[in-house]
């Protein structure tokens, strides 16, 4: 099972030593995965910002008619 047992009396302060290389490798893998996630989130945000900017530009441009037939004449009533 991989568990070492050490029996001591109450006057001894037991210390457990475990190999940390596996833990360090796991933390490195986790850090790499988090960095990859951050990179993909940044790419998604960049795309959303670009789409939002394009929409804002389209909304700011007036709808200019292509010909005189496209103008609407408003009648003023008094």
GUMI-621090 format. One record per residue: residue in one letter; x, y, z of N, C-alpha, C in turn. Coordinates in nm, 3 decimals. Example, Ala and Ser with C-alpha at 12.3 -4.5 7.8 and 13.67 -1.06 7.14 Angstrom:
! residues 2
{r "A",{1.319,-0.569,0.780},{1.230,-0.450,0.780},{1.320,-0.330,0.780}}
{r "S",{1.285,-0.225,0.708},{1.367,-0.106,0.714},{1.290,0.003,0.787}}
//
This chain:
! residues 78
{r "X",{0.082,-0.119,0.000},{0.000,0.000,0.000},{0.086,0.126,0.000}}
{r "X",{0.213,0.112,0.029},{0.302,0.226,0.024},{0.302,0.310,0.149}}
{r "X",{0.250,0.259,0.259},{0.245,0.336,0.383},{0.348,0.279,0.480}}
{r "X",{0.435,0.365,0.529},{0.533,0.323,0.630},{0.480,0.359,0.767}}
{r "X",{0.497,0.268,0.862},{0.447,0.291,0.997},{0.565,0.296,1.092}}
{r "X",{0.563,0.395,1.180},{0.665,0.409,1.283},{0.594,0.430,1.415}}
{r "X",{0.623,0.346,1.511},{0.559,0.357,1.642},{0.660,0.416,1.739}}
{r "X",{0.622,0.527,1.804},{0.710,0.594,1.900},{0.631,0.624,2.026}}
{r "X",{0.701,0.652,2.134},{0.630,0.689,2.256},{0.603,0.839,2.256}}
{r "X",{0.534,0.889,2.356},{0.490,1.028,2.360},{0.605,1.127,2.379}}
{r "X",{0.723,1.082,2.414},{0.835,1.175,2.432},{0.904,1.209,2.300}}
{r "X",{0.869,1.141,2.193},{0.932,1.163,2.062},{0.833,1.236,1.972}}
{r "X",{0.881,1.340,1.909},{0.799,1.414,1.813},{0.821,1.353,1.674}}
{r "X",{0.721,1.280,1.623},{0.742,1.213,1.494},{0.742,1.314,1.379}}
{r "X",{0.823,1.286,1.280},{0.827,1.369,1.160},{0.807,1.277,1.040}}
{r "X",{0.721,1.318,0.952},{0.695,1.239,0.832},{0.768,1.304,0.715}}
{r "X",{0.841,1.225,0.643},{0.911,1.274,0.525},{0.858,1.200,0.403}}
{r "X",{0.807,1.276,0.311},{0.755,1.216,0.189},{0.835,1.271,0.073}}
{r "X",{0.851,1.192,-0.030},{0.922,1.244,-0.147},{0.841,1.357,-0.209}}
{r "X",{0.906,1.471,-0.230},{0.833,1.587,-0.282},{0.847,1.601,-0.433}}
{r "X",{0.928,1.519,-0.495},{0.945,1.534,-0.640},{0.814,1.513,-0.714}}
{r "X",{0.733,1.417,-0.670},{0.603,1.395,-0.735},{0.512,1.514,-0.714}}
{r "X",{0.517,1.573,-0.596},{0.436,1.692,-0.568},{0.482,1.810,-0.652}}
{r "X",{0.612,1.828,-0.664},{0.667,1.937,-0.745},{0.627,1.918,-0.891}}
{r "X",{0.635,1.795,-0.942},{0.594,1.769,-1.080},{0.446,1.799,-1.101}}
{r "X",{0.364,1.762,-1.004},{0.220,1.789,-1.014},{0.193,1.939,-1.014}}
{r "X",{0.264,2.013,-0.930},{0.245,2.159,-0.924},{0.291,2.223,-1.055}}
{r "X",{0.400,2.174,-1.112},{0.447,2.228,-1.241},{0.344,2.203,-1.350}}
{r "X",{0.288,2.082,-1.352},{0.185,2.050,-1.452},{0.061,2.136,-1.433}}
{r "X",{0.024,2.157,-1.309},{-0.093,2.240,-1.279},{-0.068,2.384,-1.321}}
{r "X",{0.051,2.434,-1.293},{0.086,2.571,-1.332},{0.083,2.587,-1.483}}
{r "X",{0.135,2.488,-1.555},{0.133,2.493,-1.702},{-0.010,2.493,-1.754}}
{r "X",{-0.096,2.411,-1.695},{-0.236,2.406,-1.737},{-0.306,2.539,-1.710}}
{r "X",{-0.278,2.600,-1.597},{-0.338,2.730,-1.564},{-0.290,2.836,-1.662}}
{r "X",{-0.161,2.835,-1.695},{-0.108,2.932,-1.791},{-0.171,2.914,-1.928}}
{r "X",{-0.194,2.788,-1.969},{-0.262,2.764,-2.097},{-0.404,2.817,-2.094}}
{r "X",{-0.472,2.799,-1.982},{-0.608,2.849,-1.968},{-0.610,3.002,-1.974}}
{r "X",{-0.514,3.064,-1.908},{-0.504,3.211,-1.912},{-0.483,3.258,-2.056}}
{r "X",{-0.396,3.190,-2.128},{-0.370,3.227,-2.267},{-0.494,3.216,-2.353}}
{r "X",{-0.571,3.109,-2.335},{-0.692,3.094,-2.415},{-0.798,3.196,-2.375}}
{r "X",{-0.806,3.228,-2.246},{-0.901,3.331,-2.201},{-0.866,3.466,-2.260}}
{r "X",{-0.738,3.498,-2.267},{-0.694,3.625,-2.326},{-0.732,3.629,-2.473}}
{r "X",{-0.712,3.519,-2.545},{-0.748,3.514,-2.687},{-0.898,3.533,-2.706}}
{r "X",{-0.979,3.472,-2.621},{-1.124,3.488,-2.629},{-1.163,3.633,-2.602}}
{r "X",{-1.104,3.693,-2.499},{-1.136,3.833,-2.468},{-1.093,3.926,-2.580}}
{r "X",{-0.977,3.902,-2.641},{-0.933,3.984,-2.754},{-1.034,3.978,-2.867}}
{r "X",{-1.086,3.859,-2.896},{-1.185,3.844,-3.002},{-1.315,3.916,-2.967}}
{r "X",{-1.359,3.904,-2.843},{-1.482,3.972,-2.801},{-1.468,4.124,-2.806}}
{r "X",{-1.352,4.175,-2.765},{-1.327,4.319,-2.770},{-1.328,4.367,-2.915}}
{r "X",{-1.267,4.291,-3.005},{-1.266,4.330,-3.146},{-1.407,4.331,-3.203}}
{r "X",{-1.487,4.231,-3.170},{-1.625,4.227,-3.218},{-1.706,4.344,-3.162}}
{r "X",{-1.686,4.376,-3.034},{-1.758,4.487,-2.972},{-1.718,4.619,-3.036}}
{r "X",{-1.590,4.637,-3.064},{-1.544,4.761,-3.128},{-1.605,4.775,-3.266}}
{r "X",{-1.612,4.665,-3.339},{-1.671,4.668,-3.472},{-1.819,4.705,-3.465}}
{r "X",{-1.890,4.650,-3.368},{-2.032,4.684,-3.352},{-2.050,4.831,-3.317}}
{r "X",{-1.964,4.883,-3.229},{-1.973,5.024,-3.191},{-1.948,5.114,-3.311}}
{r "X",{-1.850,5.078,-3.395},{-1.821,5.158,-3.514},{-1.939,5.157,-3.610}}
{r "X",{-2.002,5.041,-3.625},{-2.117,5.031,-3.715},{-2.234,5.115,-3.663}}
{r "X",{-2.251,5.120,-3.531},{-2.360,5.198,-3.474},{-2.334,5.347,-3.482}}
{r "X",{-2.207,5.387,-3.480},{-2.173,5.529,-3.485},{-2.187,5.586,-3.626}}
{r "X",{-2.174,5.504,-3.728},{-2.183,5.552,-3.865},{-2.329,5.578,-3.900}}
{r "X",{-2.356,5.697,-3.951},{-2.495,5.725,-3.989},{-2.533,5.641,-4.110}}
{r "X",{-2.658,5.607,-4.115},{-2.708,5.532,-4.230},{-2.730,5.630,-4.344}}
{r "X",{-2.628,5.649,-4.425},{-2.640,5.744,-4.535},{-2.709,5.677,-4.653}}
{r "X",{-2.802,5.747,-4.713},{-2.874,5.690,-4.827},{-2.782,5.676,-4.948}}
{r "X",{-2.811,5.578,-5.030},{-2.730,5.556,-5.149},{-2.779,5.639,-5.268}}
{r "X",{-2.903,5.681,-5.263},{-2.957,5.764,-5.371},{-3.063,5.856,-5.312}}
{r "X",{-3.109,5.949,-5.393},{-3.211,6.042,-5.345},{-3.342,5.968,-5.316}}
{r "X",{-3.364,5.857,-5.380},{-3.486,5.780,-5.356},{-3.490,5.722,-5.214}}
{r "X",{-3.375,5.712,-5.150},{-3.370,5.656,-5.016},{-3.406,5.756,-4.907}}
{r "X",{-3.412,5.884,-4.941},{-3.448,5.985,-4.841},{-3.596,5.975,-4.808}}
{r "X",{-3.627,5.990,-4.681},{-3.766,5.995,-4.640},{-3.803,6.141,-4.619}}
{r "X",{-3.912,6.181,-4.672},{-3.957,6.318,-4.657},{-4.058,6.320,-4.543}}
{r "X",{-4.028,6.405,-4.444},{-4.120,6.417,-4.331},{-4.208,6.539,-4.353}}
{r "X",{-4.335,6.521,-4.335},{-4.425,6.636,-4.351},{-4.445,6.699,-4.214}}
{r "X",{-4.440,6.830,-4.215},{-4.460,6.903,-4.090},{-4.605,6.949,-4.084}}
{r "X",{-4.669,6.918,-3.976},{-4.808,6.963,-3.962},{-4.814,7.074,-3.859}}
{r "X",{-4.898,7.171,-3.885},{-4.911,7.286,-3.795},{-5.044,7.288,-3.731}}
//
